[in-house]
Amino acid sequence: MFTKLTKSEKDWILYDVGNSAFILLVSTIMPLYFNSLAEKDGLSSVSYLAYWGYAASAATLCVAFLGPVIGTITDFKGFKKPIFFISVLAGSILCFLMGFISHWLMFLIFFIIAKAVYSSSIIFYDSMLGDITTEERLDSVSSLGYAWGYIGSCIPFVISLGVILNAKKIGISGGLAMTIAFTITAIWWFVFSLPLLKTYKQTHYIENTKNAIADSFKRLGNTLKNATKHKKIFLFLISFFFYIDGVYTIIDLATAYGTALGLDSTSLLLALLLTQVVAFPAALTFGRLAQKFDTTRLILICIFAYLGIAIFAIFLDTQVEFWILAVCVGLFQGGIQALSRSYFTKIIPAEQSGEYFGLMDICGKGAAFLGTASVSLVSQVTGSISAGVGSIAIFFLLGIFFFIKTIKTK
């Protein structure tokens, strides 16, 4: 499996192993730590979920504005690797510093910046896919990235969780245990980025100009115009905007949702660890299926599955049901992300991958502010957390509608 890959493919996949540790921390331990900080200042469970959702929305909104511009700049020869390095270094440092913050508002500010930097690094990382492998291997390599990212991120997570749960036995405070968890994740993220930083070569690029940054804005404008003219790309981006919005909202708010419902925090973390374990073989399976079946059909199956997950989440109120939800998410999470990434790589110009993936990020992580904001707003207005989560189903329905149109367009 892993031995059949080229050196470039392996190093690219290893970054998924590194950065996935951060996003697993964001979706599991980090919300619980924020909850403990918020409770000290007397915030209610509804307010806690709302503030966490607004913070996630703010982070993705930042990337929605900056991502396409930076992505366009990285398409110039020699720009992608150094900008990628800056984002990785900044993200790792911010992750480390978050472990020393003890006030909920300051913690949210650092979280917004760190999440925005992380998301920016993913734009550059995704756009490298066309440089490190061949077109016929895109689906399998992309799926392997997510698969190994899921299982690899479990290592620092399990170590961190062990330190947190056994803090008293070890003889350290809960705060110090959290600091150790953030430190482990930061180091893991940075170390696993080093192989890619060492070997990556930008094979598809735009030749440098005297005013590269200024020209990037012009090219971005032209790309926006061209995207609307290329109907297949345009329809896919609209569809992706809606369905991946729902996917990222579930990832971002899963732990916060379970905590707000009053479910046991330790069981929540173990359930989400199970999601990562299930996602590993599931992502590999979708990668193999993509070699035999049409990628668009597989993506559509994943969107329908997530629609069912969103509806099921409305009625969730027990620990067992949360575990069922965790398994279902794991079965389809890797498939929908990996195949969407590889499918988009196939339909865009290779030399403009940075700017196009910047646009994709607007429609993906950038659009996720709608999902988290929707859950937060509906929860506050109705006073029902379940009603807020139920609003996610609408995004999957719209995603299905536009993806079917994408399939029918040549």
C-alpha positions, 0 to 999 in steps of 0.5 A: 500500500504505502511501499508502492508510492513514490518518495514525493507521494509519501512525503505529501501524505506525511503532511496529512498525518501532521496537520490532521493532529491539529484538526483532531485537537480542534474537534475534540480536546480543544472545545472541552478546554474552551468549555472549562474556561467558559464555565469559569466565567458563567457562560451557559451551554447554549452560549458556549456552543454559540461562541465556539461556532462564531469563532469557527465561522470567523476563522473560515471567513478570514480564509475565504477572503485571504485564501484565493489571493495567497493561493494565486500568488503561490502559483508563481514559480518558487512561491508555493514552498516558502509560503507553505513553510510560513503557514506551517511554522506560524500554525505550529507556534500558535498551537503551542501558545494556546496551551498557556492561555487561561481566559476564554476570550483570549483563547478564542482569538488565538484559536481563530488565527491558528485555525485560519493559518491551518486552513491556509496551509491546506490550500497550498497542500491540496494544490501540490497534489497535481505536482507530486503524482500523475492524473491516473493516481490522483484518487488513490493518493488523495484517499491515502492522504486522508486515510493515513492522516486519520490513523496517524493523528490518533497517536498524538491524540491518544498520548494527549488524552492519556496525559489529560485523563491521568493528570492527577495520577501523574501528579500534574494539574489539569491546566498543565496537562492541557499545555502538554497536549497542545505542545505535543500536537504542535511538535507533531504537526511541524515535524511531519511537515519537514519531509514535504518541505525538503522534497517538494518541487513545483512542476506546474507554475506561472512564470514570475513577473516583475509585479507578481503580487499585483498581477496575482489580483488581476489573475484572480479576477480573470479566474473568477470570470473563467470559472463562471464560463466553465460550467462544470467547474462552476456548478461543482464549486456551488455544490461543494460550497453547500455539501462540504459546508455541512461536513466541516460543520459536523467536524467543527461542532461534534464535541461541542454539540455532545458537551452541550447535550450533557454527554460524558466528555471522556466517552465523547473523546473516545467516540471521536477517536473511533471516528478516526479509526473507522475513517482509515479503512473507509478512505482506503476503500473509497480510493480503491472504489474510485479505480473501478467506479465513476468518482462522481457517483461515489461523491454523490453516495457520500453526500446522501449518507451525510444527509442521513447523518444530519437528520439522525443528529437532530434526534441524538440525546444518548451516549450510544446514539453519539457512538453510532453517529461517530461510526457513520461519520467515519465511514464517509468523511474520508471518502467525500473529502479525498474524492472531492479534492482529486475530482477538482484536480482533474477538472482544473488547469494544472498550472493554476492549481493554487488559485483554483484551490483558493476558490475551492477553499472559499466554497469549502472551509471559507463557506463553513462559516454559514454552517457553524453560524447557522447552528449557532444562530438557530440554537440561540433563537429557538433555545434548542441545540437540536434545532440548530444542528438540524439546519445542516440538512438543508446544505446537503440537500442543496449540495445534492441538487447542484452536484447532479447538475454537475454530473449532467454537464459535459 
